Amino acid sequence: MMGPDIGLLVVRALLGFVLFAHATQKLLGWFHGPGLGGATTVFEALGQRPGRRMAVLASLCELVAAVLLALGIATPVGVAVGTGTMLVAGAASTMRSGSRWNTGGGGEYPLVLAVVVATVGFTGPGGYSVDAVLGLATLEADVRVGAIAAAVAIVVAAFPIVRTRRELRPETRVARTG
């Protein structure tokens, strides 16, 4: 099945590049990013505190997901990490701005990325992957594996999302500034 395998390779490569770019924007200022100092400020404004630690953690998660997805190795782990990280980013942006849409500062884009990454969990990495070479691709294409990876991402993302919601409450912001 060459067609679907090539399609999955393209999707994995794109996701890997986008997640790599996002991580290096925050950590190193590459791709017109803010660097760690600017990312720290953004993360603080998004209710992700302490901002520097959360920016580094998010960047490392994006880098891990980028490598695992691009290579198609340990794909369910890459799916869980990538989906969870993008869910937190999307939720934090949406809660901060009050809008779901990108044009309003919302989390539309990271939420779409989360769904696309999760979809790879349900399809598996395809034939052009390290997992396929190791004989794991058929196992990973199983819907149960995708469902487990997505569930893990949602459960793990729930903790920082709830924390962000608490941090962005008006009374919490007043207490921090007052």
Secondary structure by P-SEA (a helix, b strand, c coil): caaaaaaaaaaaaaaaaaaaaaaaaacccccccccaaaaaaaaaaacccaaaaaaaaaaaaaaaaaaaaaaccaaaaaaaaaaaaaaaaaaaaaaaacccccccccaaaaaaaaaaaaaaaaacccccccccccccccccccaaaaaaaaaaaaaaaaaaaaaaaaaacaaaaaaaac
